[in-house]
Amino acid sequence: MKFCTAVQFALWFISLRGASAQSSPEWGQCGGIGWTGPQACATGMICTVINPYFFQCLPGASTSPITSTPISTPPTSIPPSSTAPSSSAPSSTPSAGCSTPSTISGYSNAALPNPFLFNDGSAVKTQADWTCRRAQISALIQGYEAGYLPPKPQTLTGSVTRSGSTGTLSFTASNGGTSVSFSSTITYPSGTAPTAGWPLIIAYEGGSIPIPAGIAVLNYANSNMAQQNDASSRGVGTFYNLYGKSANASAMTAWVWGVSRIIDILEETPSAQINTQRIGVTGCSRDGKGALMAGAFEERIALTIPQESGSGGDAGWRLSLFEQNSGLLFKLPPRSFRKMSGLVPNSQIMSTI
């Protein structure tokens, strides 16, 4: 059973003991965005911030966010890797004859669509075919669900400063006379950087997985790039300050845009000592969906680690609906999901609504 599922089960068990319980047990939830349950922990437990949406009762833990703990030491030398694109443009571009509509008139398919069939039903047979088909899928995702992903803005400047093991990446983007700024913190490993620079994990909201030694971590405050608390936060954040509150990009699409700008600055700043051919991205829950989206749309990401991304993430909406309709899901009371049912699937996180 996944960790988050175990936590939900614990919360459900507590609910059976009576709604008057004033504290959460070990491993129980004690706070976070949208949480309305107990904010105190049982004796010997401390409420610890895991991420903005999930605070957990842990034995003797610190109240500060959990930091990544080295679990192993990688080889001192990094084996050669395949060539990665040096610009912010995708490494594969469809041919001029590739049709990429954002919607398909009259299209209806209740089953799982075959990704290796073009929009017209013909088969993908070559690598060049796949380049076109990939562009078609990207356009359909943006047209039907995620909203338009803008390219690199007209003007983008940035820098990376460092003090000890902590760095700050900052950028300013300008488009159509409007400018915005954004910054992220980078935590560097100890020791001398490899010749090609440190591998980097871009961690949505700081991430919640252990990061091996020898890898830098960028804390990506994606909620500042685009908020996604509830319907009232639709169109709020750095991205929308630049492109307008009515921009049809979902928060998740705005997050991808921010990741791309971070990579742009890293590519232009060799002194940052980051290997831009070895960049990974991770996040948990809705941020896991965001990480998955970034890995799909940003080709310069070498490794995508979505953690428990759930329905609409690793598990497609149709698969989850099939399991639900077939009675295959272990159902928990609504309180276990922190009122998430009102946000899925047609929320400001995922869609243009």
The 8 nearest C-alpha neighbors of each residue, nearest first, counted from 0:
[[1, 4, 5, 2, 3, 6, 8, 7],
 [2, 0, 4, 3, 5, 307, 6, 7],
 [1, 3, 5, 4, 6, 0, 7, 307],
 [4, 2, 6, 5, 1, 7, 307, 0],
 [5, 3, 7, 1, 6, 2, 8, 0],
 [6, 4, 8, 2, 3, 7, 1, 9],
 [5, 7, 3, 9, 4, 8, 27, 26],
 [6, 8, 4, 10, 335, 9, 5, 11],
 [9, 7, 11, 5, 10, 6, 12, 4],
 [10, 8, 6, 12, 7, 11, 5, 13],
 [9, 11, 7, 13, 8, 12, 27, 335],
 [10, 12, 8, 14, 13, 9, 7, 335],
 [13, 11, 9, 15, 14, 10, 8, 16],
 [12, 14, 10, 16, 15, 11, 9, 17],
 [15, 13, 11, 16, 12, 17, 18, 10],
 [16, 14, 12, 13, 17, 11, 18, 10],
 [17, 15, 13, 14, 12, 18, 20, 19],
 [18, 16, 19, 15, 14, 20, 13, 12],
 [17, 19, 20, 14, 16, 15, 13, 21],
 [18, 20, 17, 21, 16, 14, 22, 37],
 [21, 19, 18, 22, 17, 37, 16, 13],
 [20, 22, 37, 19, 39, 23, 38, 40],
 [23, 21, 39, 40, 37, 41, 20, 38],
 [22, 24, 40, 27, 41, 37, 39, 29],
 [25, 23, 27, 41, 40, 26, 22, 56],
 [24, 26, 56, 27, 57, 44, 23, 41],
 [27, 25, 56, 57, 55, 24, 6, 28],
 [28, 26, 24, 23, 56, 25, 55, 6],
 [29, 27, 55, 54, 30, 56, 23, 53],
 [28, 30, 38, 54, 55, 37, 46, 39],
 [31, 29, 54, 34, 38, 28, 53, 32],
 [30, 32, 52, 53, 34, 54, 51, 33],
 [31, 33, 52, 34, 51, 30, 53, 228],
 [32, 34, 337, 31, 35, 338, 52, 228],
 [35, 33, 31, 337, 30, 32, 36, 52],
 [36, 34, 33, 37, 337, 30, 38, 334],
 [35, 37, 34, 38, 29, 30, 28, 334],
 [38, 36, 22, 21, 39, 29, 23, 35],
 [37, 39, 29, 30, 36, 22, 40, 23],
 [40, 38, 22, 37, 29, 23, 21, 41],
 [41, 39, 23, 22, 44, 56, 24, 45],
 [40, 42, 24, 44, 22, 23, 43, 25],
 [43, 41, 44, 40, 45, 24, 22, 25],
 [42, 44, 58, 41, 59, 45, 40, 57],
 [43, 45, 58, 57, 56, 42, 40, 41],
 [46, 44, 56, 57, 60, 59, 47, 40],
 [47, 45, 56, 55, 29, 40, 62, 54],
 [46, 48, 62, 55, 54, 45, 56, 49],
 [49, 47, 54, 64, 50, 63, 62, 55],
 [50, 48, 54, 53, 64, 65, 47, 207],
 [49, 51, 53, 52, 48, 204, 54, 64],
 [52, 50, 31, 53, 32, 49, 48, 54],
 [53, 51, 31, 32, 50, 54, 33, 30],
 [52, 54, 31, 50, 49, 51, 30, 55],
 [55, 53, 48, 30, 29, 49, 47, 31],
 [54, 56, 28, 47, 46, 29, 27, 26],
 [57, 55, 46, 26, 25, 45, 27, 44],
 [56, 58, 44, 45, 60, 26, 25, 55],
 [59, 57, 44, 60, 43, 45, 56, 25],
 [58, 60, 44, 45, 57, 43, 61, 56],
 [61, 59, 58, 57, 45, 62, 47, 44],
 [60, 62, 63, 47, 59, 45, 64, 65],
 [63, 61, 47, 46, 48, 60, 64, 45],
 [62, 64, 61, 48, 65, 47, 60, 66],
 [63, 65, 48, 49, 66, 62, 47, 50],
 [66, 64, 49, 63, 67, 48, 207, 47],
 [67, 65, 64, 68, 207, 209, 205, 206],
 [66, 68, 209, 210, 69, 208, 65, 207],
 [67, 69, 209, 210, 70, 66, 211, 212],
 [70, 68, 211, 212, 210, 71, 67, 209],
 [71, 69, 211, 68, 212, 210, 72, 209],
 [70, 72, 211, 212, 69, 73, 213, 210],
 [71, 73, 212, 74, 213, 211, 70, 69],
 [72, 74, 75, 71, 213, 212, 211, 76],
 [75, 73, 76, 72, 77, 213, 78, 71],
 [76, 74, 73, 77, 193, 72, 213, 192],
 [75, 77, 74, 78, 193, 73, 194, 79],
 [76, 78, 79, 75, 74, 193, 195, 80],
 [79, 77, 80, 76, 74, 75, 81, 195],
 [80, 78, 77, 81, 82, 76, 195, 276],
 [81, 79, 78, 82, 276, 83, 277, 77],
 [80, 82, 83, 79, 276, 84, 78, 277],
 [81, 83, 80, 84, 276, 85, 79, 90],
 [82, 84, 276, 81, 85, 299, 90, 275],
 [85, 83, 86, 90, 82, 299, 89, 87],
 [84, 86, 83, 87, 266, 88, 275, 299],
 [87, 85, 88, 84, 263, 266, 89, 90],
 [86, 88, 263, 89, 85, 259, 151, 84],
 [87, 89, 86, 90, 84, 151, 150, 85],
 [90, 88, 91, 298, 87, 92, 297, 84],
 [91, 89, 84, 88, 92, 298, 83, 299],
 [92, 90, 89, 130, 93, 88, 298, 127],
 [91, 93, 94, 90, 130, 89, 131, 134],
 [94, 92, 131, 130, 97, 95, 134, 91],
 [95, 93, 96, 97, 92, 131, 130, 127],
 [94, 96, 97, 93, 98, 92, 131, 99],
 [95, 97, 94, 98, 93, 131, 99, 128],
 [96, 98, 94, 95, 131, 93, 99, 135],
 [97, 99, 100, 96, 135, 131, 95, 134],
 [98, 100, 135, 138, 97, 134, 101, 139],
 [101, 99, 102, 98, 138, 103, 139, 135],
 [100, 102, 142, 139, 138, 99, 141, 103],
 [101, 103, 100, 142, 139, 104, 143, 138],
 [104, 102, 106, 105, 100, 101, 118, 139],
 [103, 105, 106, 102, 107, 100, 101, 118],
 [106, 104, 103, 107, 102, 108, 118, 119],
 [105, 107, 104, 103, 108, 102, 118, 109],
 [108, 106, 105, 109, 103, 104, 110, 112],
 [109, 107, 110, 106, 112, 111, 105, 113],
 [108, 110, 107, 111, 112, 317, 106, 321],
 [111, 109, 108, 112, 317, 113, 107, 318],
 [110, 112, 113, 109, 108, 317, 318, 114],
 [113, 111, 114, 110, 108, 109, 116, 115],
 [112, 114, 115, 116, 111, 117, 110, 120],
 [115, 113, 116, 112, 117, 132, 136, 133],
 [116, 114, 123, 113, 122, 117, 132, 129],
 [115, 117, 122, 120, 121, 114, 123, 113],
 [118, 116, 120, 119, 121, 132, 122, 115],
 [117, 119, 120, 116, 121, 135, 103, 132],
 [118, 120, 117, 121, 116, 122, 103, 98],
 [121, 119, 117, 116, 118, 122, 115, 113],
 [122, 120, 117, 116, 119, 123, 118, 115],
 [123, 121, 116, 124, 115, 117, 120, 128],
 [122, 124, 115, 128, 116, 129, 125, 117],
 [125, 123, 122, 128, 126, 129, 115, 127],
 [126, 124, 128, 127, 123, 129, 130, 122],
 [125, 127, 129, 128, 130, 124, 123, 131],
 [126, 128, 130, 125, 129, 131, 93, 124],
 [129, 127, 125, 126, 131, 123, 130, 124],
 [128, 130, 132, 126, 131, 127, 133, 123],
 [131, 129, 127, 133, 128, 93, 132, 126],
 [130, 132, 93, 134, 129, 128, 133, 97],
 [131, 133, 129, 135, 134, 130, 117, 128],
 [132, 134, 136, 130, 135, 131, 129, 137],
 [133, 135, 137, 131, 132, 136, 138, 130],
 [136, 134, 99, 132, 138, 133, 137, 139],
 [135, 137, 139, 133, 138, 134, 140, 132],
 [138, 136, 134, 140, 135, 139, 133, 141],
 [137, 139, 101, 135, 141, 136, 140, 142],
 [140, 138, 101, 142, 136, 141, 137, 143],
 [141, 139, 137, 143, 142, 144, 138, 145],
 [140, 142, 146, 145, 138, 147, 139, 144],
 [143, 141, 101, 139, 140, 102, 146, 138],
 [142, 144, 140, 141, 139, 145, 102, 101],
 [143, 145, 350, 140, 141, 146, 142, 351],
 [144, 146, 141, 350, 249, 349, 140, 351],
 [147, 145, 248, 141, 247, 351, 249, 142],
 [146, 148, 248, 141, 149, 247, 145, 142],
 [147, 149, 252, 248, 146, 150, 256, 253],
 [150, 148, 147, 151, 256, 152, 248, 253],
 [151, 149, 152, 148, 256, 88, 153, 87],
 [150, 152, 153, 149, 260, 87, 155, 259],
 [153, 151, 154, 174, 150, 173, 172, 155],
 [152, 154, 174, 173, 151, 155, 172, 175],
 [155, 153, 173, 152, 172, 174, 156, 171],
 [156, 154, 172, 171, 152, 173, 157, 153],
 [157, 155, 171, 170, 172, 154, 158, 264],
 [158, 156, 170, 169, 264, 171, 155, 159],
 [157, 159, 169, 168, 170, 160, 264, 268],
 [158, 160, 168, 167, 271, 169, 166, 161],
 [161, 159, 167, 166, 158, 168, 162, 271],
 [160, 162, 166, 165, 167, 163, 159, 164],
 [161, 163, 165, 166, 164, 160, 167, 187],
 [164, 162, 165, 161, 166, 187, 189, 186],
 [163, 165, 187, 186, 162, 188, 166, 189],
 [166, 164, 186, 162, 163, 185, 161, 187],
 [165, 167, 161, 185, 160, 184, 162, 186],
 [168, 166, 184, 160, 159, 183, 185, 161],
 [167, 169, 159, 183, 182, 158, 184, 166],
 [170, 168, 182, 157, 158, 181, 167, 159],
 [169, 171, 157, 156, 181, 180, 182, 158],
 [170, 172, 180, 156, 179, 155, 157, 181],
 [171, 173, 155, 179, 178, 154, 152, 180],
 [174, 172, 178, 154, 177, 153, 152, 155],
 [173, 175, 153, 177, 176, 152, 178, 154],
 [176, 174, 177, 173, 153, 178, 241, 242],
 [175, 177, 174, 173, 178, 241, 153, 154],
 [178, 176, 174, 173, 175, 241, 179, 240],
 [179, 177, 173, 172, 241, 174, 176, 171],
 [178, 180, 172, 171, 241, 237, 173, 181],
 [181, 179, 171, 170, 172, 178, 182, 169],
 [180, 182, 170, 169, 171, 179, 183, 237],
 [183, 181, 169, 168, 170, 167, 184, 180],
 [184, 182, 168, 167, 219, 218, 169, 185],
 [183, 185, 167, 218, 217, 166, 168, 186],
 [184, 186, 217, 166, 216, 165, 167, 187],
 [187, 185, 165, 216, 215, 164, 166, 217],
 [186, 188, 215, 164, 165, 185, 189, 216],
 [189, 187, 213, 215, 214, 190, 164, 212],
 [190, 188, 187, 164, 191, 213, 192, 212],
 [189, 191, 192, 188, 213, 187, 193, 164],
 [192, 190, 193, 189, 188, 194, 197, 196],
 [191, 193, 196, 197, 194, 190, 272, 195],
 [194, 192, 196, 195, 197, 191, 76, 77],
 [195, 193, 196, 192, 272, 197, 77, 274],
 [194, 196, 274, 193, 197, 273, 272, 192],
 [197, 195, 272, 273, 274, 193, 194, 192],
 [196, 198, 273, 274, 192, 214, 272, 215],
 [197, 199, 277, 214, 274, 278, 215, 273],
 [200, 198, 215, 278, 216, 214, 279, 197],
 [199, 201, 279, 216, 280, 278, 202, 217],
 [202, 200, 280, 217, 216, 279, 219, 199],
 [203, 201, 206, 205, 281, 218, 219, 280],
 [202, 204, 219, 282, 205, 206, 286, 221],
 [205, 203, 220, 219, 206, 218, 202, 221],
 [204, 206, 218, 202, 203, 219, 207, 220],
 [207, 205, 202, 282, 203, 204, 208, 281],
 [206, 208, 49, 205, 209, 283, 282, 50],
 [207, 209, 206, 210, 67, 306, 281, 282],
 [210, 208, 67, 68, 211, 69, 207, 70],
 [209, 211, 67, 69, 68, 208, 212, 214],
 [212, 210, 69, 70, 71, 214, 213, 209],
 [213, 211, 69, 72, 214, 71, 70, 210],
 [212, 214, 188, 211, 73, 72, 215, 197],
 [213, 215, 198, 212, 199, 197, 188, 211],
 [214, 216, 187, 199, 186, 188, 198, 197],
 [217, 215, 200, 186, 185, 199, 201, 218],
 [218, 216, 185, 201, 184, 202, 219, 200],
 [217, 219, 205, 202, 184, 183, 204, 220],
 [218, 220, 203, 204, 221, 202, 183, 217],
 [221, 219, 204, 222, 223, 218, 203, 224],
 [220, 222, 224, 223, 219, 254, 203, 204],
 [223, 221, 226, 225, 224, 220, 227, 236],
 [224, 222, 221, 225, 236, 220, 226, 237],
 [223, 225, 237, 221, 236, 222, 238, 254],
 [226, 224, 236, 222, 250, 223, 235, 238],
 [225, 227, 222, 235, 232, 236, 228, 223],
 [228, 226, 348, 229, 232, 347, 250, 233],
 [227, 229, 232, 226, 230, 32, 231, 33],
 [230, 228, 231, 232, 227, 233, 342, 347],
 [229, 231, 232, 233, 347, 228, 346, 227],
 [230, 232, 229, 233, 228, 234, 227, 235],
 [233, 231, 230, 235, 229, 226, 227, 228],
 [232, 234, 230, 231, 235, 347, 227, 226],
 [233, 235, 244, 239, 232, 245, 236, 225],
 [236, 234, 232, 226, 233, 225, 239, 244],
 [235, 237, 225, 224, 223, 239, 238, 226],
 [236, 238, 224, 240, 239, 225, 223, 179],
 [237, 239, 241, 240, 236, 224, 253, 225],
 [240, 238, 243, 242, 244, 241, 236, 237],
 [239, 241, 237, 238, 243, 242, 236, 244],
 [240, 242, 239, 238, 243, 177, 179, 178],
 [243, 241, 239, 240, 246, 238, 244, 174],
 [244, 242, 239, 245, 246, 240, 241, 234],
 [243, 245, 234, 239, 246, 235, 240, 242],
 [244, 246, 243, 247, 234, 239, 242, 248],
 [247, 245, 243, 248, 244, 242, 239, 234],
 [246, 248, 351, 146, 245, 249, 147, 352],
 [249, 247, 146, 147, 246, 252, 351, 145],
 [250, 248, 252, 351, 251, 350, 145, 146],
 [249, 251, 348, 253, 225, 252, 254, 347],
 [250, 252, 254, 249, 253, 289, 348, 349],
 [253, 251, 255, 249, 254, 250, 248, 148],
 [252, 254, 250, 256, 251, 255, 238, 225],
 [253, 255, 251, 257, 252, 256, 221, 250],
 [256, 254, 293, 258, 252, 257, 253, 259],
 [255, 257, 253, 259, 254, 258, 260, 252],
 [256, 258, 254, 260, 255, 259, 261, 253],
 [257, 259, 255, 261, 260, 256, 254, 262],
 [260, 258, 262, 256, 257, 261, 263, 255],
 [259, 261, 263, 257, 262, 258, 264, 256],
 [262, 260, 258, 264, 263, 259, 257, 265],
 [261, 263, 265, 259, 260, 264, 266, 258],
 [264, 262, 260, 266, 261, 265, 87, 259],
 [263, 265, 267, 261, 266, 262, 157, 268],
 [264, 266, 262, 268, 267, 263, 261, 271],
 [267, 265, 263, 264, 268, 262, 275, 269],
 [266, 268, 264, 265, 269, 263, 157, 262],
 [269, 267, 265, 270, 266, 271, 264, 158],
 [270, 268, 271, 272, 267, 266, 265, 273],
 [269, 271, 272, 268, 159, 273, 265, 160],
 [270, 272, 269, 273, 268, 159, 265, 160],
 [273, 271, 196, 270, 269, 197, 274, 192],
 [274, 272, 196, 197, 271, 275, 198, 199],
 [273, 275, 196, 198, 197, 276, 195, 277],
 [276, 274, 277, 278, 273, 266, 265, 262],
 [275, 277, 274, 83, 278, 301, 299, 82],
 [278, 276, 198, 275, 274, 301, 199, 279],
 [277, 279, 199, 300, 301, 275, 200, 198],
 [278, 280, 302, 200, 303, 300, 301, 201],
 [279, 281, 201, 303, 200, 290, 202, 304],
 [282, 280, 304, 202, 290, 305, 203, 303],
 [281, 283, 287, 286, 203, 206, 290, 305],
 [282, 284, 287, 306, 286, 307, 308, 285],
 [283, 285, 308, 287, 286, 307, 306, 288],
 [286, 284, 288, 287, 308, 283, 289, 282],
 [285, 287, 282, 289, 283, 288, 284, 203],
 [288, 286, 282, 283, 305, 308, 284, 290],
 [289, 287, 312, 285, 291, 308, 286, 290],
 [288, 290, 286, 292, 287, 291, 251, 293],
 [289, 291, 287, 293, 281, 292, 288, 282],
 [292, 290, 288, 294, 289, 293, 305, 287],
 [291, 293, 289, 295, 290, 294, 288, 296],
 [294, 292, 255, 290, 296, 295, 291, 297],
 [293, 295, 291, 303, 292, 297, 296, 300],
 [294, 296, 292, 293, 297, 291, 298, 303],
 [295, 297, 293, 294, 298, 292, 255, 137],
 [298, 296, 293, 299, 294, 295, 300, 259],
 [299, 297, 300, 89, 296, 90, 294, 295],
 [298, 300, 297, 301, 84, 83, 276, 278],
 [301, 299, 278, 298, 279, 302, 294, 297],
 [300, 302, 278, 279, 277, 299, 276, 303],
 [303, 301, 279, 300, 280, 304, 278, 294],
 [302, 304, 280, 294, 279, 305, 281, 291],
 [305, 303, 281, 280, 306, 302, 290, 282],
 [306, 304, 287, 281, 291, 282, 290, 308],
 [307, 305, 283, 287, 308, 282, 304, 284],
 [308, 306, 284, 309, 283, 287, 305, 3],
 [307, 309, 287, 284, 312, 288, 306, 305],
 [310, 308, 312, 307, 314, 313, 311, 284],
 [311, 309, 314, 312, 316, 315, 319, 308],
 [310, 312, 315, 316, 314, 309, 313, 288],
 [313, 311, 288, 308, 314, 309, 310, 315],
 [314, 312, 308, 315, 309, 311, 310, 288],
 [313, 315, 310, 312, 309, 311, 318, 319],
 [316, 314, 311, 318, 317, 310, 312, 313],
 [315, 317, 311, 319, 310, 318, 320, 314],
 [318, 316, 320, 319, 315, 321, 111, 110],
 [319, 317, 321, 315, 320, 316, 322, 314],
 [318, 320, 322, 316, 321, 317, 310, 323],
 [319, 321, 323, 317, 322, 318, 324, 316],
 [320, 322, 318, 324, 319, 323, 325, 317],
 [323, 321, 327, 325, 319, 320, 324, 328],
 [322, 324, 320, 326, 325, 321, 328, 327],
 [323, 325, 321, 326, 322, 320, 327, 319],
 [326, 324, 322, 323, 327, 321, 328, 320],
 [327, 325, 323, 324, 328, 322, 329, 321],
 [326, 328, 322, 325, 323, 329, 324, 321],
 [329, 327, 323, 326, 330, 322, 325, 319],
 [330, 328, 331, 327, 326, 323, 4, 322],
 [329, 331, 328, 332, 323, 333, 327, 326],
 [330, 332, 335, 333, 329, 11, 8, 7],
 [331, 333, 334, 335, 11, 330, 336, 7],
 [332, 334, 335, 336, 331, 338, 337, 340],
 [335, 333, 336, 337, 332, 338, 11, 331],
 [336, 334, 7, 333, 337, 332, 10, 11],
 [335, 337, 334, 339, 338, 333, 340, 7],
 [336, 338, 334, 339, 34, 335, 33, 333],
 [339, 337, 340, 336, 341, 334, 333, 33],
 [338, 340, 342, 341, 337, 336, 343, 333],
 [341, 339, 342, 338, 343, 336, 333, 344],
 [342, 340, 339, 343, 338, 346, 344, 345],
 [341, 343, 346, 339, 340, 344, 345, 229],
 [344, 342, 345, 340, 346, 341, 339, 349],
 [343, 345, 346, 342, 349, 311, 316, 350],
 [346, 344, 343, 350, 349, 342, 347, 352],
 [347, 345, 342, 348, 343, 349, 344, 350],
 [346, 348, 350, 349, 249, 233, 352, 227],
 [349, 347, 250, 346, 251, 227, 249, 350],
 [348, 350, 347, 346, 145, 249, 251, 345],
 [351, 349, 144, 145, 249, 352, 347, 345],
 [350, 352, 249, 247, 146, 248, 145, 144],
 [351, 350, 347, 346, 345, 247, 249, 144]]
